[in-house]
Amino acid sequence: MPFRFRGLSAEPFAPLSALGDAELEVRGMRRMIADEKPGFPCRVSLEDAEPGERLILLPFEHHPAHSPYRAAGPIFVRETARATYDQSGALPPVLRSRLLSVRAYDRDGLMVDADVVDGADVDALLARQFGRADTDYIHIHFARRGCYACRVERA
């Protein structure tokens, strides 16, 4: 079964790069400089930032469902991110090398399944979770830090 991996839209984050550090801090955000790769995964492009690249670390409501599973957390967005990752088939490389928490939700935003898996082995888990009749979509999180990574849908 092919899967569609979707990063976040770049549009709402674009104005942030024009803000100064103090303006970001007032909003609970921070400008960061990547100092290693991997280590700073952009949620728009689903790529790791290159060392020296600027990113914004910000709070983001990644699961706005009207359910007990409504959730928000910190994400990185590269200041140069313009194209949203939206592809079917191959797992984005930013996911392949990390330990992932994979959470399946039904159409009401209720979690119906969850597991932790090495990124290299995630395809079988996605197939199993999408094999459930009640799975509508899946969220992938980086398991170690718990941060939201991307949304997965049936292709």
trRosetta pair geometry for C-beta under 8 A, 3 or more apart (Angstrom, degrees):
i j d omega theta_ij theta_ji phi_ij phi_ji
1 126 7.9 -143 83 120 108 95
1 127 5.5 142 37 -119 111 85
1 130 5.9 -150 111 95 154 139
1 131 7.9 -173 -4 -67 152 76
1 154 6.9 -56 172 -135 115 90
1 155 7.7 163 164 26 70 97
2 88 5.1 46 157 172 120 108
2 89 5.6 -27 -147 -80 108 56
2 154 7.8 87 84 -171 65 58
2 155 3.7 -40 107 30 103 146
3 88 6.7 175 91 -148 32 69
3 89 7.5 -175 55 -39 62 10
3 91 8.0 27 71 -81 127 72
3 123 7.7 -154 3 -128 133 73
3 126 5.4 -22 -75 156 151 147
3 130 7.4 -156 -95 -35 100 153
3 152 5.3 -10 -179 -168 119 108
3 153 7.3 142 -165 71 68 37
3 154 7.0 -68 -117 -117 55 32
3 155 5.9 -159 -124 -34 3 98
4 86 7.2 7 -180 -171 99 69
4 87 7.2 -173 -147 101 63 26
4 88 4.6 -35 -92 -90 73 83
4 152 6.8 145 74 -160 53 54
4 153 4.6 -23 62 64 109 88
4 154 6.9 22 10 99 101 19
4 155 4.6 138 -45 -93 90 68
5 46 6.9 66 143 -100 121 172
5 85 6.5 -31 116 135 98 109
5 86 7.5 -165 91 -132 56 30
5 87 5.9 -8 54 63 93 73
5 88 7.6 160 13 -96 69 31
5 91 6.9 113 -54 -132 150 45
5 92 5.6 -157 133 -22 156 103
5 95 7.9 -130 -138 -2 145 148
5 150 5.6 35 -171 134 88 145
5 151 7.7 147 -156 81 45 49
5 152 5.7 -19 -99 -103 62 78
6 84 7.3 10 -166 158 74 111
6 85 7.0 162 -151 97 27 73
6 86 5.1 24 -116 -111 77 79
6 150 6.1 162 73 -176 46 100
6 151 4.7 -24 63 67 104 97
6 152 7.5 177 18 -85 80 30
6 153 6.8 27 -8 2 121 106
7 42 7.7 21 -150 122 138 82
7 43 5.8 155 -158 157 90 50
7 44 4.9 93 148 -170 128 22
7 45 6.2 97 -127 -15 175 7
7 46 4.7 -134 -74 -32 118 97
7 84 5.0 -163 76 -165 100 72
7 85 3.7 82 -11 42 120 91
7 86 6.9 -103 29 -53 77 65
7 92 8.0 83 -57 -71 102 162
7 150 5.7 -56 -90 -115 51 111
8 12 8.0 -70 158 46 112 108
8 13 7.5 81 114 -20 122 129
8 43 4.9 34 7 128 116 101
8 44 5.2 -67 67 -89 82 63
8 60 7.6 -49 -98 -176 162 152
8 75 7.6 67 -6 154 150 162
8 77 7.5 -70 70 -99 129 114
8 84 6.7 -120 94 -129 31 107
8 150 7.9 -132 -30 -115 69 70
9 12 6.4 76 92 6 102 91
9 44 7.3 -28 117 -126 12 95
9 84 5.4 -35 -110 -80 42 143
10 13 5.9 -84 -165 51 48 104
10 14 6.0 67 146 -57 85 94
10 44 4.8 76 -84 -154 79 141
10 77 7.9 145 -129 -165 67 119
10 81 5.2 -159 -116 125 111 89
10 82 5.3 124 157 -145 171 25
10 83 6.9 24 -25 -3 142 9
10 84 5.6 -140 -18 -58 88 83
11 14 6.0 -36 -149 -4 30 117
13 16 5.4 -44 -171 14 62 123
13 17 8.0 62 147 -26 78 88
13 44 6.6 -119 41 -59 147 135
13 56 6.9 -177 -164 54 107 136
13 58 7.9 -178 -121 35 102 148
13 77 4.6 -95 -164 154 156 162
13 81 7.0 8 92 74 136 117
14 17 6.9 -51 -173 14 41 106
14 82 7.7 59 -99 -109 108 70
15 18 5.9 -56 -169 31 56 112
15 19 7.3 62 141 -31 75 99
16 19 5.6 -49 -161 17 47 117
16 24 6.9 74 -167 -104 94 103
16 29 7.0 -94 -152 151 125 165
16 56 4.9 1 135 -73 138 169
16 58 7.2 -81 -133 -50 157 149
16 77 7.3 81 60 80 145 130
16 79 7.6 -125 94 -115 91 78
17 54 7.6 105 -132 112 99 124
17 56 7.1 -119 -76 -39 64 122
17 79 4.0 109 -110 -152 120 99
19 23 4.0 -126 -170 92 104 126
19 24 5.2 131 113 -55 124 81
19 27 7.8 -6 166 10 166 135
20 23 4.8 95 54 8 74 103
20 24 7.1 -137 98 -5 39 88
21 24 5.7 -55 -149 36 33 112
21 25 6.3 35 154 -23 66 106
21 30 7.8 22 -150 -146 85 56
21 31 5.5 -90 -102 19 84 120
22 25 5.6 -52 -146 33 32 114
22 26 6.7 39 153 -24 63 100
23 26 5.9 -47 -153 27 33 114
23 27 7.0 20 151 -6 60 108
24 27 5.8 -70 -159 44 36 106
24 29 4.1 -91 -176 88 89 101
24 30 6.3 135 131 -93 124 19
24 31 5.8 126 39 -32 169 85
24 56 6.7 -139 -136 -138 134 105
24 58 7.9 -103 -163 -86 99 102
25 28 7.6 51 -172 -73 35 16
25 29 6.9 -109 -74 64 26 57
25 30 6.8 49 -89 -89 73 67
27 58 7.4 -13 120 -132 110 109
28 58 7.2 96 101 -146 80 69
28 59 5.6 -8 117 1 127 117
29 56 5.7 -1 179 -176 123 101
29 57 6.5 161 -162 82 67 54
29 58 4.1 -9 -113 -98 105 91
29 59 7.5 -117 -79 9 75 70
30 56 7.3 152 80 -158 40 56
30 57 4.7 -9 61 56 92 105
30 58 7.8 -173 27 -68 56 58
31 54 6.2 -14 -172 -165 101 104
31 55 7.4 152 -158 81 54 41
31 56 6.0 -36 -101 -101 58 64
31 57 7.8 -179 -92 16 9 80
32 40 6.8 -168 111 -125 129 132
32 54 7.3 146 78 -155 46 54
32 55 5.0 -23 64 67 96 91
32 56 7.4 149 17 -110 84 14
32 57 5.1 59 -19 -22 126 111
32 76 7.1 -66 51 -124 135 108
33 52 6.5 -17 -176 -142 102 27
33 53 7.3 153 -155 75 60 32
33 54 5.9 -32 -99 -96 67 62
33 55 7.7 161 -94 21 20 77
34 37 6.7 44 162 -65 128 84
34 39 6.6 137 -153 80 90 103
34 40 4.2 -120 -106 25 103 150
34 48 7.8 125 -144 165 146 80
34 49 3.9 -168 -51 103 150 117
34 50 6.4 132 81 87 143 30
34 51 5.4 -126 113 -110 95 34
34 52 6.6 -35 68 29 86 27
34 53 4.8 12 22 54 121 84
34 54 7.9 -128 -2 -67 82 16
34 55 6.4 73 -47 -8 92 117
35 39 7.3 -59 64 95 63 151
35 51 5.9 43 -152 -137 23 92
36 39 4.3 65 82 -3 95 151
36 40 7.8 133 66 -11 63 94
36 51 6.2 29 -83 -89 17 104
37 40 7.5 -61 -96 32 68 88
37 48 5.0 124 -147 131 90 129
37 49 7.0 -135 -94 86 100 50
37 50 6.1 -21 -63 -127 144 39
37 51 5.7 -106 -18 -37 101 82
38 41 6.9 15 -168 -61 104 90
38 48 4.4 -107 -124 -108 77 154
38 94 7.3 143 -131 -137 126 69
38 97 6.4 165 -13 88 154 132
38 98 7.5 -124 128 -64 158 106
39 48 6.8 79 32 -156 48 117
39 49 8.0 -69 74 54 74 89
40 48 6.2 102 65 -162 60 73
40 49 4.1 -36 95 34 118 114
40 53 7.5 -175 90 76 142 105
40 55 5.5 -171 175 -3 127 157
40 76 5.2 -157 -172 -178 77 169
40 78 8.0 104 133 -78 109 85
41 46 7.3 2 -177 -148 99 43
41 47 7.4 -178 -146 98 65 21
41 48 5.4 -45 -91 -94 63 66
41 49 7.7 -147 -84 -6 16 77
41 76 6.1 126 72 55 46 122
41 94 4.8 118 -135 -172 114 127
41 142 7.0 151 35 -60 146 139
41 149 6.8 -17 123 -128 145 90
42 45 4.6 26 96 42 131 93
42 46 6.8 -93 85 -39 77 16
42 47 5.6 1 41 59 112 67
42 48 7.4 167 3 -111 81 15
42 49 6.0 104 -41 -54 102 86
42 55 6.8 -141 -89 -120 88 120
42 76 5.8 -87 -95 111 46 93
42 77 5.9 74 -148 -137 84 36
42 78 4.2 -34 -98 -15 138 99
42 81 5.3 175 -178 -77 139 136
42 94 7.8 -118 45 -100 65 161
43 46 7.2 29 -145 -75 27 61
43 60 7.5 -153 68 56 164 166
43 75 4.5 -24 -13 -173 146 127
43 76 6.6 139 -12 67 88 56
43 77 6.0 -56 43 -83 89 77
43 148 6.9 42 -120 105 138 91
43 149 6.9 -160 -113 -158 88 33
43 150 6.9 178 -152 -75 77 73
44 77 5.5 63 -14 -139 112 92
44 78 6.9 -113 47 36 113 85
44 81 3.9 106 73 162 138 141
44 82 8.0 101 142 11 139 11
44 83 7.7 127 147 82 101 37
44 84 5.7 -87 -170 -107 78 63
44 85 7.0 132 144 1 41 85
45 78 6.3 -17 13 26 126 129
45 81 4.9 -134 -26 -127 104 102
45 83 6.5 65 -105 75 87 76
45 84 7.6 -122 -82 -126 43 24
45 85 5.6 95 -169 -40 29 103
46 85 3.9 -51 16 17 116 166
46 92 4.0 -43 145 -167 130 164
46 94 5.0 -155 171 31 67 134
46 95 7.3 -23 -170 -25 110 97
46 149 7.6 71 -123 171 92 87
46 150 5.9 13 -96 -68 120 140
47 78 7.6 -16 72 -20 97 144
47 85 7.7 156 -25 -62 81 131
47 92 7.6 -113 -68 -178 55 115
47 93 7.4 33 -117 63 67 103
47 94 5.7 -151 -111 -54 20 122
48 94 5.6 161 -40 -111 76 96
49 53 4.1 -145 -178 78 105 130
49 55 5.4 -103 -59 -51 158 123
49 76 7.1 -100 -18 149 124 136
49 78 5.3 163 -93 -95 105 108
50 53 4.7 98 58 -26 73 122
53 78 6.2 -20 153 -138 125 106
53 79 7.7 -167 172 31 82 92
53 80 7.2 -84 -158 15 110 118
54 78 7.5 105 88 -159 53 62
54 79 4.6 2 97 3 102 132
54 80 7.9 104 61 -18 85 88
55 76 4.7 7 166 -169 142 101
55 77 6.3 152 -163 74 86 35
55 78 5.2 -53 -101 -98 87 45
55 79 6.4 -143 -100 -22 29 77
56 76 7.2 149 75 -154 44 52
56 77 5.1 -15 56 60 94 92
56 79 6.5 102 -24 -74 91 78
57 74 6.0 8 -179 -170 91 112
57 75 7.5 179 -147 87 53 33
57 76 5.6 -25 -95 -95 70 71
58 74 7.0 158 84 -143 24 67
58 75 6.4 -26 65 60 72 77
58 77 6.9 -20 24 12 114 110
59 72 5.9 41 175 157 95 117
59 73 7.1 -119 -144 158 70 11
59 74 6.0 -50 -94 -88 52 58
59 75 8.0 92 -149 15 14 78
60 72 6.2 -171 95 -155 33 85
60 73 6.9 -28 58 67 73 47
60 74 7.3 89 16 -141 85 17
60 75 4.6 -19 19 13 136 122
60 148 7.1 -108 86 50 112 135
61 64 5.2 67 140 -76 119 88
61 70 7.6 -15 -160 179 107 89
61 71 7.3 150 -152 99 63 38
61 72 4.1 -45 -96 -92 59 105
62 71 6.2 -30 61 96 86 90
62 72 6.5 139 10 -117 70 44
62 73 6.6 -35 7 35 119 87
62 75 7.3 120 -63 -51 119 131
62 139 6.9 110 138 -141 118 136
62 148 3.9 157 -50 -107 176 172
63 69 6.1 -65 141 132 142 86
63 70 5.9 -174 109 -145 88 35
63 71 4.2 34 46 42 116 89
63 72 7.7 -135 40 -58 71 47
63 105 7.8 169 -141 -69 123 158
63 109 6.9 135 177 -155 100 109
63 139 6.5 -55 -75 -60 115 159
63 148 7.7 -170 -26 -99 90 136
64 70 6.4 19 -151 -139 25 95
65 69 6.0 10 68 79 132 90
65 70 5.4 -145 66 -83 68 70
65 105 7.2 -145 -58 -170 159 147
65 108 7.4 94 -169 147 122 45
65 109 2.5 150 -162 -143 147 153
65 110 8.0 -159 150 -43 150 42
66 70 7.1 22 -103 -66 20 119
66 109 6.6 129 47 38 46 149
67 70 6.1 154 62 -37 58 77
67 108 6.0 113 -77 140 131 81
67 109 3.8 -177 7 98 134 108
67 110 5.3 -142 -162 -70 149 66
68 110 7.6 44 42 -114 88 79
69 105 6.9 -168 102 -113 156 117
69 109 5.7 -166 64 152 110 86
69 110 6.2 146 0 -123 130 35
69 111 5.2 145 -96 -26 149 96
70 109 7.2 30 -68 157 65 140
71 148 7.7 148 115 -63 115 120
73 146 6.8 -127 -150 119 157 92
73 147 5.5 -164 127 -124 126 62
73 148 5.7 144 59 -9 114 96
74 147 5.8 -61 78 -113 76 116
75 147 6.2 147 -91 -176 59 115
75 148 6.1 -42 -80 65 111 97
77 81 5.7 -105 -178 32 80 143
78 81 4.2 116 64 -38 91 98
85 92 6.0 32 177 -94 152 138
85 150 7.3 -54 84 -119 122 140
87 90 7.0 -20 125 54 128 80
87 92 7.6 126 50 -71 118 87
88 155 3.9 87 -139 -123 129 127
89 155 7.3 59 -44 -87 57 156
91 95 5.3 -106 171 77 105 120
91 96 5.4 125 108 -70 121 90
91 119 7.0 159 153 176 145 92
91 122 6.2 114 -111 64 147 122
91 123 6.8 -111 -45 -63 123 90
92 95 5.2 84 71 6 83 104
92 96 7.4 -149 97 -20 43 89
92 150 7.1 94 21 -7 140 162
93 96 5.3 -49 -143 20 43 119
93 97 7.2 19 173 -7 70 103
94 97 7.8 -75 -164 35 22 93
94 98 7.5 -4 155 -2 56 125
94 149 7.4 179 116 -160 111 114
95 98 6.2 -86 -154 42 37 104
95 100 6.3 30 -164 -77 94 136
95 119 4.8 176 148 -143 65 123
95 122 6.8 -42 147 10 118 160
95 140 6.4 9 -126 143 131 153
95 149 6.3 106 -93 161 100 150
95 150 7.3 -77 -65 24 129 123
96 119 4.5 156 -158 133 16 120
96 120 5.7 60 -171 -81 78 61
96 122 8.0 -121 -106 15 51 119
97 119 5.8 -29 18 59 16 143
97 120 7.6 47 -88 -49 38 91
98 119 4.9 70 54 -36 56 133
98 142 5.6 -45 157 -133 146 91
98 143 7.4 166 150 23 94 86
98 144 7.6 -109 -169 6 100 108
99 116 6.6 13 174 -179 98 102
99 117 7.6 173 -157 91 61 28
99 118 6.1 -44 -105 -104 64 53
99 119 7.1 -107 -76 -26 16 84
99 142 7.5 80 76 -170 65 61
99 143 4.3 -75 121 48 95 126
99 144 5.8 92 61 -37 116 91
100 116 6.9 170 89 -152 46 57
100 117 5.7 -22 64 66 93 74
100 118 7.5 83 17 -173 85 9
100 119 5.3 101 -21 -81 116 74
100 122 5.8 13 52 -92 147 127
100 140 5.4 -26 -165 -164 123 101
100 141 6.9 136 -163 71 67 47
100 142 6.8 -57 -109 -112 60 36
100 143 5.6 149 -162 -28 6 102
100 149 7.2 -60 -129 11 102 153
101 114 6.9 4 180 -172 89 102
101 115 7.7 -178 -151 94 54 31
101 116 5.3 -27 -99 -99 66 79
101 140 7.3 142 76 -162 52 50
101 141 4.2 -19 62 64 105 102
101 142 7.5 12 17 88 90 11
101 143 4.3 129 -35 -94 88 81
101 146 7.1 10 15 -122 148 55
102 114 6.8 169 87 -149 53 55
102 115 5.6 -12 58 62 97 75
102 116 7.4 162 14 -96 77 26
102 117 6.1 -6 -2 21 123 111
102 122 6.5 150 -66 -145 140 101
102 125 5.3 116 59 130 160 132
102 126 6.9 -113 -162 -74 146 69
102 129 6.7 -142 138 -26 117 155
102 138 6.2 -2 -174 -177 88 121
102 139 7.8 168 -153 86 44 47
102 140 5.6 -14 -105 -107 72 75
102 141 7.9 -159 -70 26 31 71
103 111 5.7 -52 -173 -128 104 112
103 113 7.5 167 -154 91 42 55
103 114 4.6 0 -109 -106 73 98
103 138 6.6 152 79 -159 45 68
103 139 4.9 -14 63 60 102 90
103 140 7.8 178 23 -84 74 28
103 141 7.0 32 -3 -3 113 107
104 111 6.9 104 76 -157 52 64
104 112 5.2 -62 105 63 101 88
104 113 4.1 17 41 54 122 94
104 114 6.9 -149 21 -67 72 53
104 129 4.1 -166 -65 -172 136 119
104 130 7.6 -159 -120 -62 125 48
104 132 6.6 96 148 45 157 136
104 135 4.4 -49 -173 -120 122 112
104 137 7.8 169 -150 94 57 33
104 138 5.1 -32 -98 -100 63 87
105 109 5.7 -10 -176 -141 130 34
105 110 6.4 143 -154 69 77 31
105 111 5.7 -48 -95 -94 72 47
105 112 6.6 132 -129 6 20 89
105 135 7.2 85 61 -144 32 64
105 136 6.0 -52 101 52 74 95
105 137 5.7 -14 59 66 100 76
105 138 7.1 168 15 -94 77 34
105 139 6.9 41 -13 -5 118 98
106 109 7.4 -59 70 12 65 17
106 110 5.1 -7 38 57 106 87
106 112 5.2 87 -41 -38 95 127
106 134 4.7 -35 -102 167 112 92
106 135 6.8 -89 -88 -103 57 25
106 136 5.4 84 -167 -7 31 107
107 136 4.3 132 -69 -72 62 152
111 114 6.0 0 -179 -42 125 113
112 132 6.3 -178 125 129 132 154
112 134 5.1 179 -126 105 164 116
112 135 6.0 -139 66 -80 134 70
113 128 8.0 -143 157 119 157 94
113 129 5.1 -165 85 -123 138 94
113 132 6.3 166 -19 -15 138 157
113 135 6.9 -39 24 -83 118 114
115 125 5.7 -138 75 -146 130 128
115 129 7.8 -146 17 -63 111 117
116 143 5.2 80 -137 -117 108 146
117 121 5.3 -122 176 87 109 98
117 122 5.3 140 101 -93 129 65
117 125 4.8 -139 -29 -27 160 152
118 121 4.9 62 68 20 89 105
118 122 7.5 -128 94 -45 44 76
119 122 5.5 -22 -150 -24 41 120
121 124 6.2 -35 175 29 78 109
121 125 7.1 75 126 -14 80 105
122 125 5.4 -63 -155 43 49 111
122 126 5.9 50 150 -24 80 104
122 140 7.5 25 -154 -118 146 131
123 126 5.7 -55 -148 36 31 111
123 127 6.4 32 155 -19 65 105
124 127 5.7 -52 -149 35 32 113
124 128 6.4 34 152 -20 64 104
125 128 5.6 -52 -148 36 33 112
125 129 6.2 27 156 -14 67 107
126 129 5.9 -58 -144 41 30 106
126 130 6.0 19 161 -8 67 111
126 138 6.5 -149 -128 43 85 171
126 152 6.2 -87 -132 148 123 156
127 130 6.1 -60 -139 47 25 102
127 131 6.1 40 152 -35 61 106
128 131 5.4 -52 -153 23 28 121
128 132 7.8 37 149 -26 56 89
129 132 6.1 -39 -171 11 41 111
129 135 5.4 126 156 -106 76 159
129 138 5.8 86 114 -92 142 130
130 135 5.4 -126 -112 94 39 141
130 138 7.2 -75 -62 -31 88 126
130 154 6.0 133 -152 -81 133 95
131 135 7.8 51 49 23 34 135
132 135 4.4 94 72 -16 101 105
135 138 6.9 8 -172 -60 118 90
137 151 6.1 -10 174 -169 123 102
137 152 6.8 154 -171 77 72 53
137 153 5.4 -30 -119 -94 92 77
138 151 7.2 138 79 -165 52 54
138 152 4.2 -21 69 62 105 105
138 153 7.7 -171 28 -71 77 34
139 148 6.4 -51 -177 -136 118 93
139 149 7.9 137 174 48 72 73
139 150 7.6 179 -151 93 58 33
139 151 5.9 -33 -100 -104 66 62
139 152 7.5 -175 -83 17 18 82
140 148 8.0 100 85 -164 49 55
140 149 4.5 -50 103 63 92 118
140 150 5.4 3 50 55 106 74
140 151 7.8 -166 16 -84 79 15
140 152 6.2 67 -24 -21 105 114
141 146 5.9 -6 162 -168 133 39
141 147 6.2 166 -160 84 87 30
141 148 5.5 -52 -104 -99 84 36
141 149 5.7 166 -118 -3 22 91
142 145 5.3 16 99 46 113 94
142 146 7.1 -35 79 17 69 11
142 147 5.1 5 40 56 106 85
142 149 5.5 114 -38 -61 78 112
143 146 7.1 19 -162 -78 26 48
